[in-house]
Amino acid sequence: MNAPSLQLAVLSPDSLAKIDKAVAKYPSEEKQSAVMAALTIAQDEKGWLSNETMDFVAQYLEMPPVAVYEVASFYTMYDLKPVGRHKLTICTNLPCALQGATHAADYIKKKLGIGFNETTPDGRFTLKEGECMGACGDAPVFIRNNKQMLCAMSNDKIDKLIEDLK
């Protein structure tokens, strides 16, 4: 995009190229439609979305910063403060809860020594509570770092997951 009015780039050239690719999917007057993709790309690079990063995305997509903040604060996949290296989001909606998600959530909280929206002191794990992930039949379901779905999370699977991610 290389807009001359942009202040010093907050994101790498690689991330900007990915955002440009997402923007190209929309008519030029609708590039703001790529805001979710742009926020995901920015978060993948930075680990979370600071105000500076969101302001940059807003400027890059030529949209009001508040519109970017609204999107970022609405969706639980976006992190507005630093998170651990491994963010684990657990679906606790009723169908998953009926299949053991509440127990799995209690077990991993005890195992990690943290609650929802907390990060372990070593910065490795952040625990989040999520909404429906569309895999009720595979409950309890976790999502790792917004990218990997983990299904049928028994205590043994949770133990192995934590050990593998250490």
Secondary structure as UniProt FT lines:
FT   TURN            4..5
FT   HELIX           13..23
FT   TURN            24..25
FT   HELIX           28..34
FT   HELIX           35..46
FT   HELIX           51..60
FT   TURN            61..62
FT   HELIX           65..74
FT   TURN            76..77
FT   STRAND          86..91
FT   HELIX           94..98
FT   TURN            99..100
FT   HELIX           101..112
FT   TURN            116..117
FT   STRAND          118..119
FT   TURN            121..122
FT   STRAND          125..130
FT   HELIX           136..138
FT   STRAND          142..144
FT   TURN            145..147
FT   STRAND          148..150
FT   HELIX           155..165
//
